[in-house]
Amino acid sequence: MIGTLAALLRRELTLAARIGAGVELGLVFFLILISVTPFALGPDQKLLSRLAPALLWLAALLATLLGLDRLLQADEEDGVLDEMMLSEAPLELILLVKAAAHWLVTGLPLAVLAPMLGVMLAISPAAMAPLAISLLIGTPALTFVGLVGAALTVTLRRGGLLLSILVLPLTVPTLIFGIAVVREAAEGRSFATPLALLSGISLLTLVISPIAAAAALRLTRH
């Protein structure tokens, strides 16, 4: 079973490298959104610094959503998803691996790029590392919540809009605590509490989302 899951992870990463699967689009969207924001808000450095945590987290959320509609739909269209459901490996673990691969090619690069782009938004130097840490810990929650939405809309053509409507309300707690980490760090206060809560959300979605997504997929087959 471990060999099957490892092969699946390699397959997902290889496909992402070959055809993009929305990965490049998400990163480009993230870069463009952050790049044009200073022009839209003007030269007020204090305003940019105050809005930077929210802007960076919102950009990360929207960039993650861009590729979620293809997370399962491509496999549904070519029949691979049916084979996965008949695999010796539990469907929950298969979905966990697919979500992990999606995060590795979307959430992880965003967490690495965000501090560098934070300079454009006049973010406090003291908040650079906490920003990267918050995205590193919090973006998995965005992906795992999106996994459930992708499973619910997998049989729908052009279900991207519905997926966004389903997923966005569930990402609010992640956004709240992710932004709180950066703001507390920028103001020189301890960010341990919001970071702990953010970690708890990611762990909770890690456990619940694959189970819920697997149940949704089985339901669509009956």
BELBELRA-V43567 format. One record per residue. RES is the residue in three letters. PSI is psi in whole degrees, 0 to 359 (999 if undefined). D_FIRST is the distance of its C-alpha to the first C-alpha in Angstrom with 2 decimals. Layout:
# BELBELRA-V43567
[[RES & PSI & D_FIRST] [RES & PSI & D_FIRST]]
This chain:
# BELBELRA-V43567
[[MET & 320 & 0.00] [ILE & 320 & 3.80] [GLY & 322 & 5.34] [THR & 316 & 5.04] [LEU & 322 & 6.35] [ALA & 320 & 8.61] [ALA & 323 & 9.85] [LEU & 318 & 10.64] [LEU & 317 & 12.51] [ARG & 319 & 14.38] [ARG & 314 & 15.27] [GLU & 318 & 16.68] [LEU & 323 & 18.64] [THR & 316 & 19.92] [LEU & 320 & 21.12] [ALA & 322 & 22.77] [ALA & 326 & 24.53] [ARG & 314 & 25.71] [ILE & 358 & 26.89] [GLY & 311 & 27.21] [ALA & 32 & 25.74] [GLY & 358 & 28.53] [VAL & 307 & 27.72] [GLU & 322 & 31.03] [LEU & 317 & 32.88] [GLY & 317 & 31.76] [LEU & 318 & 32.78] [VAL & 318 & 36.04] [PHE & 315 & 36.78] [PHE & 313 & 36.28] [LEU & 316 & 38.56] [ILE & 315 & 41.21] [LEU & 315 & 41.38] [ILE & 326 & 41.90] [SER & 323 & 44.30] [VAL & 345 & 46.61] [THR & 315 & 46.70] [PRO & 327 & 49.44] [PHE & 326 & 51.60] [ALA & 323 & 51.23] [LEU & 344 & 52.02] [GLY & 182 & 54.72] [PRO & 6 & 55.55] [ASP & 103 & 55.56] [GLN & 325 & 53.38] [LYS & 320 & 53.45] [LEU & 315 & 52.22] [LEU & 316 & 49.40] [SER & 323 & 48.37] [ARG & 324 & 48.44] [LEU & 347 & 46.35] [ALA & 312 & 43.91] [PRO & 315 & 41.15] [ALA & 319 & 41.10] [LEU & 317 & 41.32] [LEU & 319 & 38.45] [TRP & 321 & 36.13] [LEU & 320 & 37.25] [ALA & 319 & 36.71] [ALA & 319 & 33.15] [LEU & 311 & 32.50] [LEU & 322 & 34.03] [ALA & 324 & 32.28] [THR & 320 & 28.87] [LEU & 332 & 29.90] [LEU & 324 & 30.84] [GLY & 359 & 27.37] [LEU & 329 & 25.74] [ASP & 340 & 27.00] [ARG & 2 & 24.94] [LEU & 319 & 21.68] [LEU & 339 & 20.61] [GLN & 323 & 23.73] [ALA & 319 & 23.16] [ASP & 328 & 19.90] [GLU & 319 & 21.88] [GLU & 324 & 24.72] [ASP & 7 & 22.96] [GLY & 359 & 20.71] [VAL & 327 & 17.36] [LEU & 322 & 16.95] [ASP & 320 & 17.34] [GLU & 323 & 14.56] [MET & 323 & 12.23] [MET & 338 & 13.54] [LEU & 2 & 12.78] [SER & 160 & 9.13] [GLU & 336 & 6.73] [ALA & 142 & 5.46] [PRO & 141 & 8.72] [LEU & 325 & 11.41] [GLU & 318 & 12.59] [LEU & 324 & 9.78] [ILE & 315 & 10.10] [LEU & 324 & 13.80] [LEU & 317 & 13.66] [VAL & 318 & 12.30] [LYS & 319 & 14.98] [ALA & 320 & 17.56] [ALA & 319 & 16.86] [ALA & 320 & 17.36] [HIS & 318 & 20.48] [TRP & 322 & 21.81] [LEU & 330 & 21.40] [VAL & 359 & 23.62] [THR & 295 & 26.00] [GLY & 317 & 26.34] [LEU & 312 & 26.10] [PRO & 325 & 28.81] [LEU & 318 & 30.94] [ALA & 326 & 30.86] [VAL & 320 & 31.96] [LEU & 330 & 34.67] [ALA & 313 & 36.11] [PRO & 323 & 38.22] [MET & 320 & 39.82] [LEU & 338 & 40.69] [GLY & 334 & 41.93] [VAL & 324 & 44.86] [MET & 337 & 46.04] [LEU & 15 & 46.18] [ALA & 35 & 48.13] [ILE & 147 & 45.49] [SER & 136 & 46.49] [PRO & 328 & 45.30] [ALA & 341 & 44.39] [ALA & 357 & 41.89] [MET & 307 & 40.05] [ALA & 314 & 37.48] [PRO & 327 & 36.98] [LEU & 311 & 36.52] [ALA & 319 & 33.68] [ILE & 317 & 32.09] [SER & 319 & 32.52] [LEU & 323 & 30.91] [LEU & 322 & 28.04] [ILE & 325 & 27.40] [GLY & 329 & 28.56] [THR & 331 & 27.20] [PRO & 325 & 23.59] [ALA & 322 & 25.26] [LEU & 318 & 26.84] [THR & 317 & 23.61] [PHE & 324 & 21.83] [VAL & 319 & 24.99] [GLY & 330 & 25.13] [LEU & 318 & 21.63] [VAL & 316 & 23.12] [GLY & 321 & 26.13] [ALA & 323 & 24.21] [ALA & 324 & 22.41] [LEU & 332 & 25.84] [THR & 12 & 27.54] [VAL & 329 & 24.98] [THR & 359 & 27.10] [LEU & 134 & 30.32] [ARG & 136 & 31.96] [ARG & 48 & 33.27] [GLY & 12 & 31.68] [GLY & 319 & 31.88] [LEU & 316 & 35.00] [LEU & 321 & 33.72] [LEU & 316 & 30.53] [SER & 319 & 32.82] [ILE & 322 & 34.99] [LEU & 322 & 32.11] [VAL & 319 & 30.54] [LEU & 313 & 33.68] [PRO & 329 & 35.01] [LEU & 346 & 31.74] [THR & 355 & 31.84] [VAL & 313 & 35.32] [PRO & 321 & 34.41] [THR & 316 & 32.26] [LEU & 317 & 35.22] [ILE & 309 & 37.71] [PHE & 329 & 36.15] [GLY & 315 & 35.06] [ILE & 322 & 38.66] [ALA & 323 & 40.03] [VAL & 312 & 38.30] [VAL & 319 & 40.00] [ARG & 317 & 43.34] [GLU & 319 & 43.55] [ALA & 320 & 42.83] [ALA & 330 & 45.41] [GLU & 7 & 48.00] [GLY & 16 & 47.38] [ARG & 165 & 46.01] [SER & 134 & 42.96] [PHE & 20 & 39.85] [ALA & 319 & 37.74] [THR & 307 & 37.89] [PRO & 328 & 36.80] [LEU & 321 & 34.06] [ALA & 318 & 32.76] [LEU & 321 & 32.91] [LEU & 319 & 31.14] [SER & 320 & 28.31] [GLY & 320 & 28.18] [ILE & 316 & 27.93] [SER & 318 & 25.02] [LEU & 321 & 23.13] [LEU & 315 & 24.10] [THR & 328 & 22.94] [LEU & 323 & 19.59] [VAL & 315 & 19.05] [ILE & 319 & 20.97] [SER & 314 & 20.51] [PRO & 324 & 16.87] [ILE & 314 & 17.79] [ALA & 320 & 21.09] [ALA & 319 & 19.82] [ALA & 319 & 17.34] [ALA & 321 & 20.34] [ALA & 319 & 22.56] [LEU & 319 & 20.50] [ARG & 325 & 20.39] [LEU & 324 & 24.09] [THR & 346 & 24.96] [ARG & 3 & 23.64] [HIS & 999 & 26.11]]
